[in-house]
């Protein structure tokens, strides 16, 4: 999915056993809309640690580190990752 409003509900209405996932590329693009251009390169480097992690536990650790590092500046972006984690 790419975050279209109502689309997950429509798919699950027709196919109730479907697992809906937000594509990581869309998640990254959405995140970068809210990150200042001067911080984007460093922020993307921190995001890579999350989506390239070898397992969920390590990825969650990196999400926590992302929040500690960037949470005060980009709390909305951090919340987006946390809300769409599963």
C-alpha positions as CSV (number, residue, x, y, z in Angstrom):
1,X,0.0,0.0,0.0
2,X,1.0,3.6,-0.5
3,X,-1.1,5.1,2.2
4,X,-4.2,5.9,0.3
5,X,-7.0,6.7,2.7
6,X,-9.7,4.0,2.8
7,X,-7.8,1.6,0.5
8,X,-6.8,-0.9,3.2
9,X,-10.4,-1.1,4.4
10,X,-11.6,-1.6,0.8
11,X,-9.1,-4.4,0.2
12,X,-9.9,-6.1,3.5
13,X,-13.6,-5.8,2.8
14,X,-13.2,-7.8,-0.4
15,X,-10.4,-10.1,0.9
16,X,-10.8,-10.4,4.7
17,X,-7.7,-12.4,5.3
18,X,-5.4,-10.0,3.5
19,X,-2.5,-8.4,5.4
20,X,-2.0,-4.8,4.4
21,X,1.5,-3.4,4.5
22,X,2.8,0.1,3.8
23,X,5.7,-0.2,1.4
24,X,9.0,1.0,3.0
25,X,9.7,3.3,0.0
26,X,6.5,5.2,0.6
27,X,7.2,5.3,4.3
28,X,10.7,6.9,3.6
29,X,9.3,9.4,1.0
30,X,6.5,10.4,3.4
31,X,9.0,10.9,6.2
32,X,11.4,13.1,4.1
33,X,8.6,15.5,3.4
34,X,8.9,16.7,6.9
35,X,12.7,16.6,7.3
36,X,14.7,19.7,6.5
37,X,16.9,19.3,3.4
38,X,20.0,19.9,5.4
39,X,19.2,16.9,7.7
40,X,17.9,14.5,5.1
41,X,21.1,12.7,4.3
42,X,21.9,12.0,7.9
43,X,18.2,11.1,8.6
44,X,18.1,8.6,5.7
45,X,21.3,7.1,7.0
46,X,19.6,6.5,10.4
47,X,16.5,5.1,8.6
48,X,18.6,2.6,6.7
49,X,19.7,1.1,10.1
50,X,16.0,0.3,10.7
51,X,14.9,-1.1,7.3
52,X,18.1,-3.0,6.7
53,X,18.3,-4.5,10.2
54,X,18.7,-8.3,10.2
55,X,15.7,-8.8,12.6
56,X,12.8,-7.1,14.2
57,X,14.5,-6.7,17.6
58,X,17.5,-4.8,16.1
59,X,15.2,-2.7,13.9
60,X,13.1,-1.7,17.0
61,X,16.3,-0.7,18.8
62,X,17.2,1.5,15.9
63,X,13.6,3.1,16.0
64,X,14.3,3.9,19.6
65,X,17.6,5.5,18.7
66,X,16.0,7.4,15.9
67,X,13.5,8.8,18.4
68,X,16.2,9.8,20.8
69,X,18.2,11.5,18.1
70,X,15.5,13.2,16.1
71,X,12.3,13.0,18.2
72,X,12.5,16.6,19.5
73,X,12.9,18.0,16.0
74,X,10.8,15.6,13.9
75,X,8.3,14.0,16.4
76,X,5.7,13.7,13.7
77,X,8.0,11.6,11.5
78,X,8.9,9.4,14.4
79,X,5.2,8.9,15.3
80,X,4.5,7.9,11.7
81,X,7.1,5.1,11.9
82,X,5.8,4.0,15.3
83,X,2.2,4.0,14.1
84,X,3.0,2.0,11.0
85,X,5.5,-0.4,12.6
86,X,3.6,-3.6,12.6
